[in-house]
Structures are given as C-alpha cells and as structure tokens.
Amino acid sequence: MINGENYKRRRKETFSDDEDSCSTDNEPKQKDLNGIITSLLLLEEQEKRDHEEQNEASNEEKSILESNHKRKTRTMLEFYTNLQDYYSEIDETDRVKRKKSRTMAASVAVAAVSQTENQSPNQQNKQSGSGQQRRLWVKDRSKAWWDDCNRPDYPEEEFKKAFRMSKSTFELICEELNSVIAKEDTTLRNAIPVKQRVAVCIWRLATGEPVLMPKYLHWPEEDSLRKIKEEFEGISGIPNVVGSMYTTHIPIIAPKISVAAYFNKRHTERNQKTSYSITVQGVVDPRGVFTDVCIGWPGSMTDDQVLEKSALYQRANGGLLKGVWIVGSSGYPLMDWVLVPYTQQHLTWTQHAFNEKIGEIQKIAKEAFGRLKGRWCCLQKRTEVKLQDLPVVLGACCVLHNICEMMDEGIDPDLKFELADDEMVPEVALKSVSSMKARDAIAHNLLHHGLAGTAFL
C-alpha cells in the first residue's frame, strides 16, 4: 500500500517536470509570435496614418486649387463688370455731347435762316452775287470710284478683288439691308444710295451689321443638325459631331484702360513685339459657315477661359448640347460635349489613329478662320476701331463670311492667311470621366472598323 502511494507520487512529480520543461520551451516562441503580431499591427497603423495624411494633403490641395479658381473667376467677373460700366459711362457721355452738339447746330441753323429771312432783297442779292453764301453740313465727296465700280460693264474679277465677293452676292446683301439703311433726301443733302453705303462698308472691312446676323449666323435647327452630323461622320467616321471649334486673336492698339487684360503674352514672345488682342471663338459646320461666335474677350485669356464665358457654354450647361459633340483643339478641356485629341505622351496606335481623324474636323474650323481673315484684311492688323465697337465690326465680318460661303464664293489664293494662334493645354484638361470613356470607345470603334487614320504609321 505504501509502495503504491510512493509510485503515484513519483509519477506525478515526473509529469510536473515535463510540463515545466515544455512551458520553458514555448515561452521564446510565444514572445516571437507576439513581436511579429505587434510589428504587423504597427505597420498597419502606420500605413493607415500615412494614407489619412495623404488624403488630407490631397483634399487640402484640391481646396486650394478650387479656391484659387473661384477667386480668379470672381476677380475676372468683377473686372468685366467694371469695364462694362466704364464703357456705358463713356457711351452716355458721348451721347450727351452729341445731343448738345446737335442742339447747338440746330440753333445756329435757325439763327442763320432767320437772319436770311430778315434781310432785304437787295442784301440777299448782294450776297448771292458775291458767292459768299454758306452751305450747312454739306461736304462734297467724290463718288467717282463707286460710279466706276457700279457700271454694268465693270469686270467681275475686278469687282470681286475690291469687295471679296461677286456682284450677285453683293446684290443679295443690298436687298437684305435695303429696308434698314435706306435714307431719304433732305433739304441740305441727298441721301447716299443703299448700294453705295454697303460698298463703302464692305470695302472698309476688306481693306483694312448685326441686322443680318439672326438670318445668316445662328445655331442650326434639328433638321440641319442631322445633316451636319452625317457630313462630319462622313469626313471622319466620328458620330454625333455638330461643329468644329477654334479661337483666334484679333490684334488691337493698346487700350487706355485694363492694358494687362488685353496683353497677349504668347504673341509678344513669338513676335518679339508687344502685342494686344481680343479673342473670337467660333463654331463652324462642315462648309466652314459659322453657327456660333463669341467675340470680344481679352487676349490674355486662354481658349478654355473664353469658352467658359461664352453663351455656347451656358447653353451646354442647360442641356441643349446633350448627346452631341463639338470638336476642339488641345486648348480646350475634354467635357461631356467637347471632344478633344489625346495629349499625353506615349500614345497607343488607337489614340494616334483617333487624333488623326479628329484633326480632319479641327482643320475645317481653322481653315474657315483663315478665309475670314483673308477676306477681311482689317482683322490681320491692329485696328483703330474703338474697343467697345469692335465686336460689332467683327460680327459683321463673320456674317459677310457666312454669306460668301453659302454662295460658294471662292477666295483668291493670294488672299489666304496663315493663322498663328498658340494652343495651351488647360489647367484642368479632363472635366468628365464619362467623356473619357466615350472617347476611348470612339477611338476603339474607329480602329476596329477600319475607319482610323494610318498616317502615323
């Protein structure tokens, strides 16, 4: 009995020693495992903290960019509001001055007539005999040049050289403007005929009326848009294109106010001569006829900034251009309705092919502006027209250009003008993720349907 108890006690001690030995062996392994887990947790915590810091920095940078953009936009709007108020004050001052001048002239005329009526017949005959009687407001001007151009046998080529259009197109413009600009004869002078008025205006534009704009420069109706889409798709293979867009600069004399706003830095650097300008943004159809223009924003603004100020941009935001494309250069951002070429480095074959086809549409707008400046040479050099009146002149040039294009008026090769407008990639080149996917899909379809260009190969 005693031996049995001793055996049990010894066996229990043996098991206890084995357990202590196992516990001692597992302690280092447990410590290593805890260390690994702790390190992983620390790394995960550090990575999480770094990610949060990166997001905070990105959000902060985004907020700064948005704040700067809003501040620039607000400053620019305030500037143009003040500028418009300034011009309004100038116009009002000029109007008052003209009114005073007319009143004074009328008073002088009445006084002169009264004096003549109060004179005796002998005094009147004496004045008549001496040839000293004055004629008011009348200045004889030579019109031999117009009498010569208006001859039925005047050569068509010479007429087109002087007025940049054929006689039939000139007659059409005169008919459209007759009811608006026709004047009646007065006791002081005979009215200038409509044809002569139009001829003077066109000759002035060619060498150096908003009335027609609603009829000859407007956004196409649905039927016309459908035809425009088909023509652009036939040219490039790209569907749903309704216009080709381009922005050019018109040189001006340094303005008296807001000089910095009209300073054209890129033209100045290229020409090594201080340049000032205003912009003309235009959308054309496949024939090169303007369907939309935005005229008069200062030359310091980039193409995308001018676009944001245009009525076209406002119409697009209102949903009027949903489901269609207007093709622009790399100076515009990619948007839901503005389709532009790929600009990143190392383009794929698909992207190269797409750029070649979209370039065929871009070329239409650029060549249209070349013909516009070629016809009306006053757009090539610094104009002396007042800044506030210049948009009207430029609008008239665009309308006359449209009439010439609609009448298939060719342009003399000697008059062709090579444009030199710089394109700058906008700060935000992508404004729509869906448009990026749509552009990729168009590029893919062009390549895989055998419609893509191959000149890049």
HELIX and SHEET records of a PDB file:
HELIX    1   1 ILE A    2  ASN A  118  1                                 117    
HELIX    2   2 PRO A  121  SER A  130  1                                  10    
HELIX    3   3 ALA A  144  CYS A  149  1                                   6    
HELIX    4   4 GLU A  156  PHE A  163  1                                   8    
HELIX    5   5 LYS A  167  ILE A  181  1                                  15    
HELIX    6   6 VAL A  194  THR A  207  1                                  14    
HELIX    7   7 PRO A  210  LEU A  212  5                                   3    
HELIX    8   8 MET A  213  TYR A  216  1                                   4    
HELIX    9   9 GLU A  222  SER A  236  1                                  15    
HELIX   10  10 VAL A  259  TYR A  262  1                                   4    
HELIX   11  11 LYS A  265  ASN A  271  1                                   7    
HELIX   12  12 ASP A  303  LYS A  309  1                                   7    
HELIX   13  13 ALA A  311  ASN A  317  1                                   7    
HELIX   14  14 TRP A  349  ARG A  375  1                                  27    
HELIX   15  15 CYS A  377  LEU A  379  5                                   3    
HELIX   16  16 LEU A  390  MET A  406  1                                  17    
HELIX   17  17 PRO A  413  LEU A  415  5                                   3    
HELIX   18  18 VAL A  433  HIS A  448  1                                  16    
SHEET    1   A 5 PHE A 290  PRO A 298  0                                        
SHEET    2   A 5 TYR A 276  VAL A 284 -1                                        
SHEET    3   A 5 VAL A 241  ILE A 252 -1                                        
SHEET    4   A 5 TRP A 325  VAL A 327  1                                        
SHEET    5   A 5 VAL A 338  LEU A 339  1                                        
END                                                                             
